[in-house]
Amino acid sequence: MKKVLSVLMVFCLIFSLCACDFANDIVDSTLNIKAKSKTFEFDGLSIELTTEFLRMDFVSEDYDFIVGTETLTLMGMKIVHTETDLGELPVIEFAKNFRSRMLESNPTAVTEIDGIPTMQYTAGEEGEKQTIAVMFYKNDDCFWVLCFGASSEDFNEEYDNICKYAKTVKC
């Protein structure tokens, strides 16, 4: 009887130690979530973001999709060539044309980051200012305007990620 009781106690001790280790693994994996790469697709456009991004169910009439994290939002707008008569324009000229319509927002000049026409502007009230990087893409039937926005105080921290994400866009 003592042997059986001793074996049961050892078994319970081993089981409880394993269970504690397993529980710690679960807690560690929950608290230290590492974002994994995730591809989002929207009507002919794909972009590689991370699992931190969530697709928003609400989409304004100005944008075809919105995805975001706690600190960074991406909004995409599709502009079909046949609706604009701009299909023959190179994407850099389209970007400059687009910028000229936003002069009240005081956007920066259109520059290229790794061949991607880009501009920036700031919007919002004092204390809630957002900085937006606008990037332009073209495929056979449309232009895509992607707006990466973050609070102005977080924007510099997010900028490297924005550039990384922008390079993954495929139309």
C-alpha positions, 0 to 999 in steps of 0.5 A: 500500500505504501508503494502504491501511495508513493507512486501516486504521489510521485505521479501527481508531483510530476503531473503538477510540475508539467502542468505548471510548465505548460501553463507558463508556456501558454501565458508566455505565448499570450503575453509575447505575441509575435506578429507574423506576416499576413497577406491582405488582398483587395480587388486586385491589390495585395499587400504583406502586412502582419497579423496585428492588422485587422480588416475594418468592417466599416469603410467610408465611401472614399476608401475601398478598404481599411486595415489597421493596428493600434498605431497604424492605419492603412486606407486604400482607394482604387481609381479606375482609369476609364472613370478618370481618363488618366490611364495613359499617365505614368504613376508619378504624373498621376501622383502629382495630379492627385497632390495638386487637388490636395493643396489645402492639406499642404502635402509635401512634394511627390518624391519616390521611395524605391520607385514608389511615388510618395507624399506626406501631409498632416491633418487633424486638430492640435493634440490629435494630429495625424501624419499620412504617407500617401503612396501611388501604384498603377496596374492595367486598369486602375491606380491605387492610392494607399494612405498610411496614417499614424498619430504624428508623435508615432509616425517616425517610429512607424515610418520604417514599417510603412516603407517595408509594407509599401514595397510588398504591394502587388497590383 
